[in-house]
Amino acid sequence: MNGFEFRIDHKDADTRARVCTIVTPHGSISTPTLAPVGTQATVKSLTPEQIQATGTQLILANTYHLYLRPGAARIAAAGGIHKFSAIDLPIMTDSGGFQVFSLGSSIRDGVGKIANIFPGDRSRVPHNVQRTKTGNNVLVKVTDEEVVFRSHLDGSLHHFSPEKSLEVQSLIGADFVLTFDECTSPLDTYEYTRLSLERTHRWATRSVDAYHKFSSTNSQALQVVVQGGAYRDLRETSAQFCSQLPCFGYSIGGSLGRSKFDMLKVLEWTIPLLPESTPKHLLGIGEVTDIFDCVERGVDIFDCVIPTRWARNHTALVSPTTFEEFNSHRLVSERGDSNDLKYRVGMTNSALKDDYTPIDPLCTCYTCQRFTRAYINHLYRASELLAYSLVTIHNVHFFANLMTEIRKAIIDGTYATLKERYVRPRLT
């Protein structure tokens, strides 16, 4: 894979945390890093210049959505996703495998990658979530050969195979492309997860062959997706199988269990069995506490919709010091002492109407350097679209800055201290 390079720059003495550099045709990436999700070849509400100004190093785009609209051939005709979107940053595309989950077992079981991913976590999942019978709302059928699905846009019928996925990703032209996989549900049985894993491994082999057929190895690097659910023997089997495939790196996907504890065990089983000299990407995870727990278990790359989705839901992320201020004035949820809810502040709180300080006085982003909580509160209350843009800028910058702090702490030997500051900030 000419044009790509991976090197380990520094290792933490006490954990698997490390600082690495990935060189791509569209720039270098310092890891650990978080990629904002740009589903439709755009980070929602941001221009390419605004994205770069946040310190973002990598974007994740969605193969399934771009295949349906505007179409991979149209993107290729424009010169590839970078020219089509004017985003001059490294871009990764997923395989479309997650949409197998979201159109199928996600609907069936009432679980998702962000909302309700961990059905054993009562703070995240409705009490009535359970396995249900497959109904008419399930839009996908999985066979050993391919996936047949109906478009969520118009109901049209489509077929996706490993070969199709890699061909579409080649046409889109992202820097990193993923092998086609089936993402299982946390409510799937061991037997189904085992059968699914065998299928995913066959698909991975076919994906490697398709990658060499369709993709330019000078401009695209292949990531193999590791599956196996929350079952140790299946995760270890998958890691051992995938580590034998020729690729640039690995993306850890699928069901991560019923709790955060399960997710961390999956990483502990999986990452030590993958070649150390490769980047490790954890698909779809990106809350603050998760990042710290996963970095110290060897994860290099994260992707998540949190920065944009929370902005659309009137929520900004702030540093531990600023969170203490909000908490001391009772401006955060009564559940704000939960690790999962720290750093979130609601920007429509009526107490902010006359607050003329930045979202986070310690933040150096464009939004915090120019606008006040009172103004952003007004924009949300007036349903002005600028609110979403300004808070998205802030949230994306928050994560870029957090990852910079993490890299520095790993190098300085202060990772544990930094984690303590973020994971357990003092609350008044």
N, C-alpha and C positions, 0 to 999 in steps of 0.2 A: 504494500500500500504506500507507494511513493507519495510524497507530499505530507505525510503524517509522521509524527514522532511522539513517543511517550517516554518521559523520564521521571524518576523519583528524585526529588530535590532534598527532602528532609523527612525523617521519621521521628515520631514521638517515642520517647524512651519507655513509656509505661503502657501504651495502648497501640492499636493498629492505625491510629491517626497518622496521616502523612500529608506532605505538600508535594504536589507533582505539577509537571508542565506537559500540556498536550499541544503540539504544533499542528495546525491545519492549514489548508490553502486560504482560509479566510481569517487567519489570525491565531494567536496563541491563547490558550486557556490555562489559568492557574487554578489548581484544585486544592482543597474542596471548593465546589461551586454549586450554585443553584441556577437552573435554567427556567426562566419564566415560560409558561406555556403560551405559544402563539398558534392556537388551533388552526385558524384560517389564514396562516402566513401573516399574522399581525398580532402583536401583544395589545389586547383590547384597549382602545382609546389613546394609544401612544404612537407618535411618529417614529421612524427609525432613528432620527437624531435624538429624540427624547429617551429612547431605549438605551442608546449608547452612553448618554450623559449620566444614566443611573449607575454605570459601572458594570452592567450586565455583560457577560462574556459568551453566552450560549443561549440559543432559543430552541424549544421543542415544538415542532409543527406536527399536524395530525394527518397521517396518510389517508385514512378513511374519508375525512371531511374534504380534503383537497381533491381526492379522486372523484367524489360526487360533485363538487363545486369548487373551482371552475373547470376541473378536469386536468389530469396530469399532462396530456398532450398540449393543452393550451399553455400551461406553465413552461413546458419544454420549449414551445415556440417563442416564448418571451425571453429565452436564454437561461431558464432555470429559476429556482425560487429566490435566489439572491437578487437577480436583476428584476424579476417580477415584483418583488416586495420592496426593493431598494434597501434591504437590510444587509449591511456589510459586516455581518458577524457569523461565526460558525453556527450552523443549524443542524439539528438532529430531527429525523422523522421516526415516529413509532411504526410498527409493522402493520397496524390495523387489527392486531390480535386483541387489544383491549376492547375494541368495538364488538368483537365476538361475545365478550363478556357483557358489555353494557346493553347490547340488543337482545341478549339471551338470558343467562342465569342471573344477571343483575336485576332484570325485570321480574324474573321468576321468584327470586329470593328476597328482593327488597333491600339489597346491599349495593354499595358503590365504592369507588376507589377513594373518594374523599369523604362524602357523607355516608356514615354507617359502614365504613370498611371493616371495622372491628365489632362484630355483633355481640361479643362478650363484654364490651365496654358500655355500661349502661348510660353514660353521659352522651353517647353518640348514636344510639340506635333505639327506635321505638320498641316498647316492651312486647309488641305483638309480632315482631319479625320472626318468621319461621319459614321453612321450606313449603312452597305451595306447588300445586300441580301446574304443569305447563299449560298456558292458556293462549288465547288468540293474540294477546298483546306481545308475545315473544316473536321477535322479528328475524330470528336466525336459526339455521339448521347446520350442525357440524357433522361432517363425514370424515373418513380417513383421508379422502382425496382433497377436500376443499371445504370452504364455508359458503353456504348460500344464504343471502340475507336480502331483506327488503329495505330500501332507502327510507330513512326517517323523514326525508323531504317530500317524496311523492309516491312512495310505495313501490317503486320499480324494483325488479328482481336483478340481483347481481351475484357474481361468483368470485370468490377470492381464494386463491391458492398460494402456496409459498412462491411459486413462479410469478404469479400475478402481482403479489405484494412487492417483490424485489424489482419487477419491471416498472411498476408505478413509482416506487421510490427512486429508481434510476432516472425516470423522466422528470420527477420533481427536482432532483439535483441537490439534495441536502448533503452536508459533509459526512454525517453519520447515518447509517441505515441499519435497521434491525431485522433479525430473522423473524419469520412468521411463527406465531405461537397461539396456543389457546390459553386464555386467562381463566383459571377456575375460580369458583366461588368459595368463600370460607365455610359455606354450608354443604359443599360437596363431600361425598363419602371418600374414604381412603381408596376403595376399589375404583371409583370413577376417576379420582385424581391420578391413580396409577396408570389407568388406560389412557387418560388425557396426556400424561407425561410421555408415554411411549409414542403417541401421535405427534406431540410437539417435537420430540427428538427426530422423528422421521422428517418432519417439516423443516427442522433446522438443517439437516443434511441437504434436503432439496433447496433450501434457501441459499446455502453456500454455493451450490452448483449454479443457481440462478444468478447470484451475485456476480460470479465470474462470467456469466453469459451476458448480462444486461448492464452491469455497472462499470464505470471507468475506475479501475483500481488506483488511478493517479489522482482522483478527485473525491472518492468516497471510501470511507472506512466502515467495515462491517462489525456490528455488535451482535453477539449471540445472546439470546434471551434464555435465562435459567428459570425453570419452573419447579413444581413439586409440592405446592401447597405448604401446609404447616407440618408436614410429616418428615421427620429427620431422615429416614432412609431414602425417601424420594428426593429430597433436596440434595443429599450427598450423591446419590446416583446421577442426578442431573448435572451437578457441578463437575463430577468426574467425566461424564460424557461430553459436556460442552467444552471442557478444558482441552479435549483432543481435537476440536475443530479449528481450522485455520481462521483466525479473526483478529481484529484489533483490540477488542475489549468485550466486556460482559455487562448485560443489563439484567438485573434481578427483578423478576416480575411475578405476577399471579397473586393468588391469595397469600397474605402474610399472617394468616391465623385469625383468631377471635379477639386478640388483645394486643396492646403494645409489647407486652412481655413475649408473646408468641413471635412478633415481628423481629425482636432482637435475637431470639433463639435461632430463627431462620438465618439471619446474617452470620451468627456464630458457627452454624453448621456449614454454611455455603462458602463464605469468602476464603477461609484458609485452604480450601481445595482448588481454588482458581489460581492460575499463574500470577505471581506477585507483580510481574513486570507488565501488567495490563491495567487499564482503568476499569473501575467498578462503578456501575450506575444503578441506583435504586429508583425504580419507576414509580412516579406518582406520590412521593412522600416529601413533605417540606415544612412541617411545623417546627418551631424553634427547638423544643425539647427533643423532638425526633432527630433533628439534624445533629445535635451534640451526641446523642446516644449512638447514632449510626456512623458518624465520622470516626468515633473511637473504636468502631468495629470494622473499619476499613473502607467505608463508602467514600468515593471521590466525587460523584456527580449526583445531584438531585434534580428533579423537575416537579413543579407543582403549580396549581392554579390559584393558590392562596393569595398571592399579591394582588391579582386582578379581581378575583371573585369577592374577596373581602371588601375591596374598594367599592364594588358595585352594591355591596350590602352595608354601606355607610361606615365601614370599620377601617381604622388605621392601626398600624403597629408602631409601638414606641419602645425606646430603650428602657432598661430596668429602672433607672433613676427617674425618668419621666413617668413611668407606670406608677411608681410610688406616689408621685404627686397626684395623679388622677385618683388613685385609691384613697389617699388621705382626705380627698374632698368628696369621697363617695360617688365618684363619677364612673366607676366600673361595676360590672355585675357582681352580685353577692357571691357568685361562684368564681370570682376573679382570683381566688387563691389556688385554683386548680391549675396545674402545670399547663394543661391544654389551652386554657383561656388567658394566660398571662400575655401581656403586651397588646391585647386587643382593647381599643377604646372606641366607643360609639360617637361618631362626629355629629349626630343629630341631637345629642343631649341638650336640653334647654339651657343648662348652666353655661354652655359655651357661647351663647348669643352675644355676650359682652366680654368675651375673653380675647384680647388682642395680642396674644402670644402665638408663636408657631405651633403646629401640631406637636413637634418635639423640638424644644429649644436647642438640643444637642445635635440635631440633624443638619447636614450640609446640603440636602437635596434642593432642587429648584423650588419646590413648593414651600419648604420651610424657610428659605431665604427671602421669600417675597410675600407670602400670604399668612393670614391669621386663622386661628380656630373659628373666630366669629364669622369671617368671610366664608369659610368652607361650610360651616353650619348653615349659613344663609343659602349657599348654592344648593345644598342638599334639600333644604326645606322648600326651595323654589323650583326643584326638579330641573336644575340647570346641568347640562351635560359636562360642563367644565369641572364639576365636583369629582366626577369619576376619573377624569384625566389627572387632576392634581393629586388625588389620593393614591391613584395607581402609581404615579411617579414616585411618590413618597414610599409606598409599600415595596416597590421593586428595588428602590435604593436601599431601604432597610435591610433587605436580604443580601444585596451585594455588599453592603458595609459589614454585615454580620459575618459573611464568609471571609472577607478581608481580615477581620479581627481574629477569626479562627485560624487562618493560615499563619498570621503573625504569632499567635499564641503557641502554635505547634512548634514553630521555629525557635521561639524564646524559651520554651519549656514551661509555659504558664497555662497550658490548656485546661488543667483541672481547675485552676483559679477562675479562668474565664467562664467555664461551664457553671461553676458554683454561682457566679454573679448572675448569669442569665436564667439558670434553671431554678434557682432558689433566691430570687430577689427579696429583700427585706420588705415586708408589708406592715403598714401601720394600722 
